[in-house]
Amino acid sequence: MRKKISIEGMSCSHCVNHVTNALSEIDGVKNVNVNLEDKYAMVDTENNDLDDAMKFAVEEAGYEVVGIEEI
């Protein structure tokens, strides 16, 4: 399952690292790719029930999730 998470508040490579690390720590997340320029993260997951956990992780890292869509 692939999800695209639209994220506001990222401004540098440190932000990319924070988001990548936060999402990577979630059980069931297999791969994370964060695009700073277009303000999103592509996440490969083992199941479809991780939206709330992913949103919480990104927001706990200090960024705003503006949407999550299945790709």
MIVOVEX-911697 format. One line per 2 residues: for each residue x, y, z of N, C-alpha, C. Coordinates in nm, 3 decimals. Example, Ala and Ser with C-alpha at 12.3 -4.5 7.8 and 13.67 -1.06 7.14 Angstrom:
2
1.319 -0.569 0.780 1.230 -0.450 0.780 1.320 -0.330 0.780 ~ 1.285 -0.225 0.708 1.367 -0.106 0.714 1.290 0.003 0.787
This chain:
71
0.085 -0.117 0.000 0.000 0.000 0.000 0.090 0.124 0.000 ~ 0.062 0.217 -0.088 0.140 0.341 -0.095 0.048 0.458 -0.061
0.099 0.546 0.026 0.025 0.665 0.068 0.109 0.789 0.039 ~ 0.041 0.895 0.001 0.104 1.026 -0.016 0.050 1.117 0.094
0.142 1.168 0.176 0.105 1.255 0.287 0.150 1.397 0.252 ~ 0.055 1.487 0.238 0.087 1.628 0.213 0.118 1.695 0.346
0.233 1.765 0.351 0.284 1.817 0.477 0.322 1.964 0.461 ~ 0.280 2.047 0.556 0.320 2.187 0.561 0.418 2.207 0.675
0.509 2.304 0.658 0.600 2.341 0.764 0.743 2.295 0.745 ~ 0.770 2.214 0.642 0.906 2.170 0.617 0.979 2.278 0.537
1.104 2.308 0.579 1.177 2.414 0.509 1.323 2.379 0.478 ~ 1.372 2.264 0.527 1.513 2.231 0.505 1.536 2.080 0.515
1.659 2.040 0.493 1.690 1.897 0.497 1.674 1.839 0.637 ~ 1.689 1.919 0.740 1.665 1.871 0.876 1.519 1.834 0.895
1.430 1.912 0.836 1.287 1.882 0.841 1.259 1.748 0.773 ~ 1.321 1.727 0.659 1.306 1.601 0.586 1.349 1.485 0.675
1.462 1.500 0.743 1.511 1.395 0.833 1.415 1.370 0.948 ~ 1.360 1.476 1.008 1.266 1.461 1.119 1.143 1.383 1.074
1.086 1.419 0.959 0.966 1.352 0.909 0.998 1.207 0.872 ~ 1.109 1.186 0.803 1.149 1.051 0.765 1.165 0.962 0.888
1.234 1.011 0.988 1.255 0.932 1.110 1.125 0.905 1.183 ~ 1.039 1.006 1.192 0.911 0.989 1.262 0.826 0.882 1.195
0.818 0.887 1.063 0.736 0.790 0.990 0.799 0.651 0.990 ~ 0.929 0.645 0.984 0.999 0.516 0.978 0.986 0.436 1.107
0.959 0.503 1.217 0.946 0.436 1.346 0.812 0.366 1.365 ~ 0.718 0.388 1.276 0.585 0.327 1.288 0.590 0.183 1.241
0.539 0.092 1.325 0.529 -0.049 1.284 0.438 -0.059 1.163 ~ 0.485 -0.128 1.060 0.408 -0.145 0.938 0.452 -0.054 0.825
0.537 0.044 0.855 0.591 0.132 0.751 0.717 0.066 0.696 ~ 0.719 0.046 0.563 0.831 -0.023 0.499 0.930 0.073 0.436
0.882 0.184 0.380 0.970 0.277 0.308 0.911 0.417 0.317 ~ 1.001 0.517 0.332 0.958 0.657 0.339 1.046 0.739 0.247
0.983 0.821 0.162 1.054 0.914 0.074 0.990 1.051 0.091 ~ 1.066 1.149 0.139 1.011 1.283 0.163 1.061 1.378 0.055
0.968 1.453 -0.005 1.000 1.551 -0.108 0.980 1.690 -0.048 ~ 1.092 1.759 -0.021 1.086 1.891 0.043 1.022 1.995 -0.048
1.062 1.996 -0.174 1.014 2.098 -0.268 0.863 2.093 -0.287 ~ 0.809 1.972 -0.300 0.665 1.957 -0.325 0.585 1.930 -0.197
0.653 1.926 -0.083 0.590 1.917 0.049 0.504 1.792 0.067 ~ 0.564 1.677 0.043 0.491 1.553 0.069 0.587 1.441 0.105
0.529 1.335 0.162 0.604 1.212 0.190 0.530 1.097 0.122 ~ 0.604 1.013 0.053 0.550 0.889 -0.003 0.587 0.778 0.094
0.488 0.704 0.138 0.509 0.601 0.239 0.453 0.469 0.190 ~ 0.536 0.365 0.191 0.491 0.229 0.162 0.461 0.160 0.294
0.340 0.106 0.305 0.298 0.042 0.430 0.254 -0.101 0.405 ~ 0.251 -0.179 0.512 0.207 -0.317 0.505 0.055 -0.328 0.505
-0.014 -0.226 0.560 -0.160 -0.231 0.564 -0.217 -0.090 0.551 ~ -0.347 -0.081 0.547 -0.416 0.045 0.519 -0.461 0.118 0.645
-0.426 0.067 0.762 -0.480 0.121 0.887 -0.383 0.214 0.960 ~ -0.290 0.276 0.889 -0.187 0.355 0.955 -0.203 0.505 0.940
-0.311 0.551 0.877 -0.326 0.695 0.853 -0.319 0.776 0.982 ~ -0.392 0.734 1.085 -0.392 0.810 1.210 -0.254 0.811 1.274
-0.186 0.696 1.272 -0.051 0.687 1.331 0.047 0.775 1.254 ~ 0.036 0.776 1.121 0.127 0.858 1.040 0.101 1.007 1.065
-0.024 1.045 1.071 -0.058 1.185 1.097 -0.006 1.227 1.234 ~ -0.027 1.143 1.334 0.020 1.174 1.469 0.172 1.189 1.471
0.244 1.098 1.406 0.391 1.102 1.406 0.444 1.229 1.342 ~ 0.386 1.269 1.229 0.430 1.390 1.160 0.399 1.513 1.245
0.282 1.517 1.305 0.245 1.633 1.387 0.328 1.638 1.516 ~ 0.361 1.524 1.573 0.447 1.521 1.691 0.588 1.571 1.657
0.629 1.551 1.532 0.760 1.600 1.487 0.759 1.750 1.460 ~ 0.639 1.812 1.462 0.630 1.957 1.449 0.580 2.009 1.317
0.515 1.924 1.239 0.469 1.964 1.105 0.319 1.938 1.093 ~ 0.256 1.998 0.993 0.112 1.985 0.974 0.080 1.894 0.857
-0.003 1.793 0.883 -0.052 1.706 0.776 -0.177 1.770 0.719 ~ -0.175 1.798 0.587 -0.291 1.860 0.524 -0.370 1.760 0.441
-0.320 1.639 0.429 -0.394 1.536 0.357 -0.316 1.408 0.344 ~ -0.391 1.296 0.337 -0.332 1.165 0.313 -0.416 1.098 0.206
-0.351 1.054 0.098 -0.425 0.986 -0.009 -0.356 0.858 -0.049 ~ -0.436 0.762 -0.092 -0.382 0.636 -0.140 -0.337 0.652 -0.285
-0.220 0.602 -0.317 -0.167 0.612 -0.453 -0.173 0.476 -0.521
